[in-house]
Amino acid sequence: MTVTRTELANHIEAAFAAGPATRDRLLAYAAGSHARPEVIEVLKTLPEGVYPTVRDLWHELGHLPVGD
């Protein structure tokens, strides 16, 4: 099953509650929300850096479909 932006956002949205998030923080939130291994692998492809909002991820992950 393909990872979608909707699925990804569901697992990591809370990571932005306190402000911008790093790749490591996103990975931690995804793991903590019991994301599928495929979701974790997608997040591992993100470059190191700080992402102000979940929408900023789409610059790097624009190839993911939006949802079902």
DSSP file (Angstrom, degrees, kcal/mol; ACC not computed):
  #  RESIDUE AA STRUCTURE BP1 BP2  ACC     N-H-->O    O-->H-N    N-H-->O    O-->H-N    TCO  KAPPA ALPHA  PHI   PSI    X-CA   Y-CA   Z-CA
    1    1 A M              0   0    0      0, 0.0     2,-0.1     0, 0.0    37,-0.1   0.000 360.0 360.0 360.0 132.5    0.0    0.0    0.0
    2    2 A T        -     0   0    0      1,-0.1     2,-0.4    36,-0.0    62,-0.0  -0.435 360.0-118.0 -72.9 141.2    1.3    3.4   -1.0
    3    3 A V        -     0   0    0     -2,-0.1     2,-0.3    35,-0.1    -1,-0.1  -0.649  34.3-160.2 -76.5 133.4    2.0    6.0    1.6
    4    4 A T     >  -     0   0    0     -2,-0.4     4,-2.4    60,-0.1    62,-0.2  -0.730  30.3-114.4-111.7 164.2   -0.1    9.1    1.1
    5    5 A R  H  > S+     0   0    0     60,-2.9     4,-2.9    -2,-0.3     5,-0.2   0.880 117.7  54.8 -62.0 -37.9    0.3   12.7    2.4
    6    6 A T  H  > S+     0   0    0     60,-2.1     4,-2.2    59,-0.3    -1,-0.2   0.936 109.4  45.5 -62.2 -47.1   -2.9   12.2    4.5
    7    7 A E  H  > S+     0   0    0      2,-0.2     4,-1.3     1,-0.2    -2,-0.2   0.932 114.1  49.1 -62.1 -45.6   -1.5    9.1    6.2
    8    8 A L  H >X S+     0   0    0     -4,-2.4     4,-1.4     1,-0.2     3,-0.6   0.939 111.0  49.4 -59.8 -48.0    1.8   10.8    6.8
    9    9 A A  H 3X S+     0   0    0     -4,-2.9     4,-2.4     1,-0.2    -1,-0.2   0.879 104.9  58.9 -60.6 -38.9    0.2   13.9    8.2
   10   10 A N  H 3< S+     0   0    0     -4,-2.2    -1,-0.2     1,-0.2     4,-0.2   0.841 110.8  42.6 -59.3 -32.6   -2.0   11.8   10.5
   11   11 A H  H << S+     0   0    0     -4,-1.3    -1,-0.2    -3,-0.6    -2,-0.2   0.733 126.7  27.3 -86.6 -23.8    1.1   10.3   12.1
   12   12 A I  H >< S+     0   0    0     -4,-1.4     3,-2.0    -3,-0.2     4,-0.4   0.518  85.2  99.5-120.4  -5.8    3.3   13.5   12.4
   13   13 A E  G >< S+     0   0    0     -4,-2.4     3,-1.7     1,-0.3     4,-0.2   0.854  82.0  58.4 -52.9 -39.2    0.9   16.4   12.7
   14   14 A A  G >  S+     0   0    0      1,-0.3     3,-1.6    -4,-0.2     4,-0.3   0.727  89.1  74.4 -65.0 -21.0    1.3   16.6   16.5
   15   15 A A  G <  S+     0   0    0     -3,-2.0     3,-0.4     1,-0.3    -1,-0.3   0.735  94.6  52.6 -63.8 -21.1    5.1   17.0   16.0
   16   16 A F  G X  S+     0   0    0     -3,-1.7     3,-1.6    -4,-0.4    -1,-0.3   0.417  78.8  97.3 -94.6   0.4    4.4   20.6   15.0
   17   17 A A  T <  S+     0   0    0     -3,-1.6    -1,-0.2     1,-0.3    -2,-0.1   0.835  90.7  39.8 -60.2 -33.7    2.3   21.5   18.0
   18   18 A A  T 3  S-     0   0    0     -3,-0.4    -1,-0.3     1,-0.3    -2,-0.1   0.289 128.5 -86.3 -99.0   9.6    5.3   23.1   19.8
   19   19 A G  S <  S+     0   0    0     -3,-1.6    -1,-0.3    33,-0.1     0, 0.0  -0.812  84.0   6.4 121.5-163.5    6.6   24.8   16.6
   20   20 A P        -     0   0    0      0, 0.0     2,-0.3     0, 0.0    33,-0.1  -0.104  66.2-145.3 -55.4 152.7    8.9   23.7   13.8
   21   21 A A  E     -A   51   0A   0     30,-2.5    30,-3.2    32,-0.1     2,-0.2  -0.927   1.6-138.9-125.4 147.5   10.1   20.0   13.7
   22   22 A T  E  >  -A   50   0A   0     -2,-0.3     4,-2.4    28,-0.2     5,-0.2  -0.509  34.7-104.5 -92.4 167.5   13.3   18.3   12.6
   23   23 A R  H  > S+     0   0    0     26,-0.8     4,-2.6     1,-0.2     5,-0.2   0.914 122.9  52.7 -57.8 -43.2   13.4   15.1   10.7
   24   24 A D  H  > S+     0   0    0      1,-0.2     4,-2.2     2,-0.2    -1,-0.2   0.890 108.8  49.3 -62.2 -39.0   14.4   13.2   13.9
   25   25 A R  H  > S+     0   0    0      2,-0.2     4,-2.4     1,-0.2    -1,-0.2   0.909 110.6  50.5 -65.8 -41.0   11.4   14.6   15.7
   26   26 A L  H  X S+     0   0    0     -4,-2.4     4,-2.5     1,-0.2    -2,-0.2   0.910 110.2  49.8 -62.6 -42.6    9.1   13.6   12.9
   27   27 A L  H  X S+     0   0    0     -4,-2.6     4,-2.5     2,-0.2    -1,-0.2   0.903 110.2  50.8 -62.3 -41.0   10.6   10.1   12.9
   28   28 A A  H  X S+     0   0    0     -4,-2.2     4,-2.5     2,-0.2    -2,-0.2   0.915 111.7  47.0 -64.1 -43.5   10.0    9.9   16.7
   29   29 A Y  H  X S+     0   0    0     -4,-2.4     4,-1.4     2,-0.2    -2,-0.2   0.908 111.9  50.4 -66.0 -40.7    6.4   11.0   16.4
   30   30 A A  H  <>S+     0   0    0     -4,-2.5     5,-2.4     2,-0.2     3,-0.3   0.928 112.7  46.2 -62.9 -44.2    5.7    8.6   13.6
   31   31 A A  H ><5S+     0   0    0     -4,-2.5     3,-1.5     1,-0.2    -2,-0.2   0.909 111.2  53.0 -63.8 -41.0    7.2    5.7   15.6
   32   32 A G  H 3<5S+     0   0    0     -4,-2.5    -1,-0.2     1,-0.3    -2,-0.2   0.743 107.5  51.2 -67.1 -23.3    5.2    6.8   18.6
   33   33 A S  T 3<5S-     0   0    0     -4,-1.4    -1,-0.3    -3,-0.3    -2,-0.2   0.269 117.1-113.6 -97.1  11.2    2.0    6.7   16.7
   34   34 A H  T < 5 -     0   0    0     -3,-1.5    -3,-0.2     1,-0.1    -2,-0.1   0.879  47.9-175.6  61.1  42.0    2.7    3.2   15.4
   35   35 A A      < -     0   0    0     -5,-2.4    -1,-0.1    -6,-0.1     5,-0.0  -0.310  33.3 -94.9 -64.7 151.2    3.1    4.3   11.8
   36   36 A R    >>  -     0   0    0      1,-0.1     4,-1.6     3,-0.0     3,-1.0  -0.283  35.3-110.2 -61.6 152.9    3.7    1.6    9.2
   37   37 A P  H 3> S+     0   0    0      0, 0.0     4,-2.3     0, 0.0     5,-0.2   0.827 118.8  61.2 -55.5 -31.9    7.3    0.9    8.3
   38   38 A E  H 3> S+     0   0    0      2,-0.2     4,-1.8     1,-0.2     5,-0.1   0.859 101.9  51.3 -64.9 -35.1    6.7    2.4    4.9
   39   39 A V  H <> S+     0   0    0     -3,-1.0     4,-2.1     2,-0.2    -1,-0.2   0.917 109.4  50.2 -66.8 -43.6    5.8    5.7    6.5
   40   40 A I  H  X S+     0   0    0     -4,-1.6     4,-1.9     1,-0.2    -2,-0.2   0.910 108.9  52.2 -60.1 -43.5    9.0    5.6    8.5
   41   41 A E  H  X S+     0   0    0     -4,-2.3     4,-0.7     1,-0.2    -1,-0.2   0.883 107.3  52.0 -63.3 -38.6   11.1    4.9    5.4
   42   42 A V  H >< S+     0   0    0     -4,-1.8     3,-1.3     1,-0.2     4,-0.3   0.935 109.5  49.7 -62.1 -45.3    9.5    7.9    3.6
   43   43 A L  H >< S+     0   0    0     -4,-2.1     3,-1.4     1,-0.3    -1,-0.2   0.837 102.0  62.4 -63.9 -32.2   10.4   10.2    6.5
   44   44 A K  H 3< S+     0   0    0     -4,-1.9    -1,-0.3     1,-0.3    -2,-0.2   0.716  94.6  63.1 -65.9 -19.5   14.0    8.9    6.5
   45   45 A T  T << S+     0   0    0     -3,-1.3    -1,-0.3    -4,-0.7    -2,-0.2   0.626  79.8 106.4 -80.5 -12.2   14.4   10.3    2.9
   46   46 A L  S <  S-     0   0    0     -3,-1.4     3,-0.1    -4,-0.3     2,-0.1  -0.404  77.5-114.6 -65.8 139.6   13.9   13.8    4.2
   47   47 A P        -     0   0    0      0, 0.0   -24,-0.1     0, 0.0    -1,-0.1  -0.386  40.3 -91.0 -66.8 153.3   17.0   16.0    4.3
   48   48 A E  S    S+     0   0    0    -26,-0.1     2,-0.3   -25,-0.1   -26,-0.0  -0.356  81.8  91.9 -58.4 145.1   18.2   17.1    7.7
   49   49 A G  S    S-     0   0    0     -3,-0.1   -26,-0.8     2,-0.0     2,-0.5  -0.936  75.1 -69.5 155.0-175.4   16.7   20.4    8.6
   50   50 A V  E     -A   22   0A   0     -2,-0.3   -28,-0.2   -28,-0.2    -2,-0.0  -0.937  32.8-159.0-114.2 132.7   13.9   22.2   10.3
   51   51 A Y  E     -A   21   0A   0    -30,-3.2   -30,-2.5    -2,-0.5     6,-0.1  -0.945   3.6-160.9-114.5 112.7   10.4   22.1    8.8
   52   52 A P  S    S+     0   0    0      0, 0.0     2,-0.3     0, 0.0    -1,-0.1   0.860  73.9   3.0 -63.1 -37.8    8.1   24.9   10.0
   53   53 A T  S >  S-     0   0    0    -33,-0.1     3,-0.9   -32,-0.1     4,-0.4  -0.919  76.3-104.2-142.6 167.1    4.8   23.2    9.1
   54   54 A V  G >  S+     0   0    0     -2,-0.3     3,-1.4     1,-0.2     4,-0.5   0.842 118.4  63.1 -62.7 -31.4    3.6   19.9    7.7
   55   55 A R  G >  S+     0   0    0      1,-0.3     3,-1.1     2,-0.2     4,-0.3   0.799  91.0  65.6 -63.8 -27.4    3.0   21.7    4.4
   56   56 A D  G X  S+     0   0    0     -3,-0.9     3,-0.8     1,-0.2     4,-0.4   0.714  90.2  66.4 -67.9 -18.4    6.7   22.4    4.1
   57   57 A L  G X> S+     0   0    0     -3,-1.4     4,-2.3    -4,-0.4     3,-1.2   0.789  84.4  71.9 -70.3 -26.7    7.3   18.7    3.8
   58   58 A W  G <4 S+     0   0    0     -3,-1.1     4,-0.4    -4,-0.5    -1,-0.2   0.713  84.8  66.8 -68.3 -17.9    5.6   18.6    0.5
   59   59 A H  G <4 S+     0   0    0     -3,-0.8    -1,-0.3    -4,-0.3     3,-0.2   0.882 114.9  29.9 -64.1 -36.0    8.5   20.4   -1.2
   60   60 A E  T <4 S+     0   0    0     -3,-1.2    -2,-0.2    -4,-0.4     3,-0.2   0.746 130.1  38.5 -91.1 -27.7   10.5   17.3   -0.5
   61   61 A L  S >< S+     0   0    0     -4,-2.3     3,-2.1     1,-0.2    -2,-0.2  -0.051  70.2 129.1-117.5  30.9    7.7   14.7   -0.7
   62   62 A G  T 3   +     0   0    0     -4,-0.4    -1,-0.2     1,-0.3    -4,-0.1   0.665  64.0  70.3 -61.2 -17.5    5.7   16.1   -3.5
   63   63 A H  T 3  S+     0   0    0     -3,-0.2    -1,-0.3     2,-0.1    -2,-0.1   0.649  77.2  99.1 -75.8 -14.4    5.7   12.7   -5.2
   64   64 A L  S <  S-     0   0    0     -3,-2.1   -60,-0.1    -6,-0.1    -3,-0.0  -0.522  81.1-116.0 -74.2 137.9    3.4   11.2   -2.6
   65   65 A P        -     0   0    0      0, 0.0   -60,-2.9     0, 0.0   -59,-0.3  -0.373  21.2-122.5 -68.1 155.6   -0.3   11.1   -3.5
   66   66 A V        -     0   0    0    -62,-0.2   -60,-2.1     1,-0.2     2,-0.3   0.944  67.6 -58.5 -66.8 -50.3   -2.6   13.2   -1.5
   67   67 A G              0   0    0    -62,-0.2    -1,-0.2   -63,-0.1   -62,-0.0  -0.919 360.0 360.0-171.8-165.2   -4.9   10.5   -0.3
   68   68 A D              0   0    0     -2,-0.3    -2,-0.0    -3,-0.1   -64,-0.0   0.480 360.0 360.0 -70.7 360.0   -7.3    7.7   -1.1
